[in-house]
């Protein structure tokens, strides 16, 4: 690191859990963020401030006036712009030295197969089960850690699914693809603006920990937030040996 980087990242370097070595790992890391909306905004901004060296941001959508209530990477002047381009501008304004790849596209299986293989961590900030399962399948296939978050109305949840460990469940162990979950969208159900910031900031923290080697991750634990009472609940989530996605991969 040069003198400017030592100053910029000094508050990380002062942490025993990160230090110079951990910050250098962040600078050399590659993160893939799927979604540049409510969750993706704080994730992208915090990964940029933390100095994650290469960040790929994927989202097919454009900025809408209704997004500005909670999607803090975007501004009124950018309504109509691609969300990934808008977020990239905000990230570069904070930290111009990192490399940001903006991809305006739907995160389908083909694209994910290409992008996940080059990532050191994948952060799921999307808003539908089909994409979540596609992201999970790609992470299991390529043995990449996945930080998953969700928020709707006044409820949020977050976990880490680390396909590198035979003990860690994958997303499909908890939410099987065969189950018929009701799709809820904030466009219909609404969402408390700071809630996506809380969950997104936690996703960024988990990604930074995974990349830097600091602390221990949420793998095997699902944390759920009820923002009405600001109460957290945590459940342990074991790996399902019969999981249709990761079961065979870790079979004895």
Number of C-alpha atoms within 10 A of each C-alpha: 11 7 7 9 14 14 12 15 17 14 12 17 18 11 12 10 15 21 17 19 13 21 25 19 18 25 20 16 19 21 26 23 27 28 26 32 28 29 32 34 28 26 29 33 23 22 25 26 18 21 25 28 19 22 24 21 25 27 23 15 17 18 24 17 13 10 19 17 13 20 24 22 24 29 17 11 10 16 17 13 16 22 30 32 23 22 29 26 16 20 23 16 13 14 18 15 15 19 18 24 14 20 17 17 14 15 22 12 15 10 14 21 18 11 17 25 16 14 20 19 26 28 27 25 29 24 21 12 15 14 19 21 19 17 27 28 22 23 27 22 16 16 18 22 27 29 28 24 26 22 28 20 19 19 18 21 21 21 25 28 28 26 25 14 13 14 15 22 25 32 29 22 21 14 14 16 18 8 8 8 10 7 9 15 14 12 10 9 10 13 20 17 19 16 23 31 21 17 28 30 21 21 30 24 19 26 27 25 18 21 23 23 17 17 10 9 18 17 23 18 18 19 17 20 20 15 16 10 8 9 9 12 10 13 10 11 17 15 21 18 17 11 18 15 21 25 18 11 15 13 9 6
